[in-house]
Amino acid sequence: MTIAATIPSVSILMPVRNEEKHLPAALASLLAQTSRDWELVVVDDGSTDRTPDILARAAAADSRIHVLATGGQGLVPALNLGLAQCRSELVARMDGDDVCHPARLEAQINYLAAHPEVGLLACCFQHFPLRCIGSGMMGYQQWQNTLLSHGAILADLFVESPFVHPSVMFRKEAVQQVGGYRDMGWAEDYDLWLRLAAEGTRFARLPETLFFWRERPERTTRTNPAY
């Protein structure tokens, strides 16, 4: 894998496993970003479907896409492996079954450039497809999208995870300073938010809907006992 010397404005961290069905749409949403100065660090965590082929073709077509593999060690090792390879100071999370608005990266990069005190920036999100969304998840969406300021996020920090993990962009140094991702038997993202908050990291959320979270029975939120 050859990586260009120029450091991109943002590194996109995407762990995947068996995402052949939805991965092309996720990749297409990144290729359509208004900000072109990015790299995508994809970690294939032991896929047994056509995911490796899709990623190999994408990487061959676009030098900004870099593919790593864990052999199936699990989500947390995949995240930490990918994070270590992200070259930018800013890291945007993304999953292989979700979709980004074309302006997502540009909006988050610009906000963090204008607000150096903020260590993690989310954006408003929307579930899809709507026919699959129950009242509980709609309530979660509505609640989370009201938490726009650092104070509002901290006030409700112990209600439920205040961020959709693949919608956030954070400063790599802030996450590394608290030890990266941990496998503690519960949700690795919520665990990270709590440790960042304890270290005084400032949070924020953009009011625009820039991320689309796919609801499906196989989603990690639905299948992993840690959640």
N, C-alpha and C positions, 0 to 999 in steps of 0.2 A: 504494500500500500504506500503510495507516494503522496505526501501532503505538501502543498505549496508553502513557501516561506512566509507569505503575508498572513498575519493574524486577522481573522474575520471579526466583524463587529459583534457577532453572536454565534455561539455554538448551540446546536439543537441536539438534545440528548433523547434518544428514542430506543428503549428496550422493546424487543418484539419476540413473540413465540407463536408460531402457527397463525399468522395473520394474512394468509394469501387472499382471503375474500375481500378484506377492507383496506389492505396496505396500499394498493394503487391509488385509491382516493386520498389517503393521508399524504402520500408523496406528492400527488398532484397539487394539493393545497399548499405545500411548501414551495413547489416550483413556481406557483402563481403569486408568491409574495412580492409586494411592492419594494421591499428591501431585498436586494440581491446579494448583499455582502454577508453571507452566512456559510457555515459548514454544518453538515448533518453527520453526527456520530451515531450510527445504528449498531446496537448490540443484539445479535441473534442468539437467544437463550435456548438453544437446542431444538429449533423447529424441525418438524418431520414432514411438513407439507411443502408447497412450492415457494415458501417465503425466501429461502436462500437464493433461488433462481431470480426472483423478482428483485431482490436487493443487488445481486451481482449485475444484472442488466442496468439497474439505475445507476450504480457506481461507475459502470463502464461508459455510460452516457453523460455523466456529470461529475467532474473532478471534485466538486464540493462534498460529495457523499462518500463517507468512509465506513466500511463495514467491519465489525469485530464479532467474535463468537466466544461463548463461554462453555459450550458443550452441555448446557442445561443445568447450571448450578443454582438457578433461581433468580428472582427479580432483584433482590438487594445486591448480590454480587455483580449482576449485569449493570445496575445503575452505577455502582462504584467504579467498575472497570471503564464504563463510558465516560463518567465524570473525569477520571484521571486523564483521559485522552482529549477532552475538550480544551481547545487552545485559547478561546476567548475568555475575557474577564466576565462576560455575561453568558449565562446558560439558560436556554429556554427548554422546558420539558415538553415532550410530545409523545403520544402513544400511536401505535400503528393502526388503530381502528377509529381514530377521531379526525376532525377536519378543522383547519384554521381559516379564519377570515383572511383575505389577501393583505389587509393592513395590520395584522396582528403584530408581526415582528417589528415593523417600523414604529408603530405606536408605543410599544413597550421599550424599545431601544431609546427613543426620543425622551420618554418620560424619565427613564433612569439616568440619562445624560443630564437632564435638567434638575434632577433631585438626587444628588449624590448621597444624601442621608438615608435613602430608602434601599434596603438590602434585598427585598423580595416584592415583586409586583405581580399581582394577578390581574385578571380582566373578567368582566361579566361573561357568563356562558349560557348556552341554551342546549337542553337535551334534544336529541332526535333519534329516530323518527317519532313524531308526537303521538302516533297511535299506540306506541309501546310504553308511554310514560304514565305511571300511576300517580295518585294524589300525593303520596309520600315523597316521591322524587321531585314532583313539581313544587311542593312546599320547600324542599331543600334548596332547589334552584332559586326560588323567590327570596328565601332567607339569606342565602349566601350573597346574592347580587345586591342586597341592601348594605352590605358591609364594605363601605367605600373608603373609610379612613382608618388610620392606625388605631385610633381610640375605639372605634366601633368594632374592629376586628378583635382587639384584645378583650373588650368587654364580653364578647361571646366566644372566646377562644375555647372554653371548656364545654360549650353546648354540643359541638360536633366539629369535624374538620372544616375550617373556614375557607379552604381553597380546594379547587379541583386540581389535582397534582399536574396533569399535562397542560394546564393553562398558564402556569406561572413562568416568570423569568426571574432569575436571582443572580446575585453576585457570587461567583464561584468561591472566592476567598471566604465569604461568610459561612457557606456550607462546609467548606473544608475545616474551618476553625472550630466547628462543633462536632467534628468527627465524621462528616459525610453521612451516608445512609447506614442504618443499623437494622438487623433482624432480631427483634425482641419478642416476637410472637404476636405482635399487633401491627396495625397499619404503619408502614415505614414512612409514609408522607406526613401523617399526623404527628408521629414521633419527632420528625424533623422540625415541623412548625413549632412544637412545644420547646424544643431545645434552642431554636433560634430566638424565640420570644424570651426565654430565660436569660439569654446573652445580650438582650437589648436590641435585637435587630428590628428596624422599623419596617412596617408593612404598608402596602397601599393596593388599591384596586382601580383599574380604569373603568369608567361607567359604561363604556361601549361594549356591546356583545361581539367579542372577537374570537370566540372559541365555541365549537360545537361538539358536545359530548355524546357519543353514541351509546344508546341503551340496547343491550342484548343479553340474553341469558348467560352467555359464556364470559361476560365481563369479569375481570378480577374482583371487582367490588361485590359481585354476586357469588363467586365460586371459592374465593380464598377465605378460609376460616379466620385469618388474621383480621379481616374487616368486619 
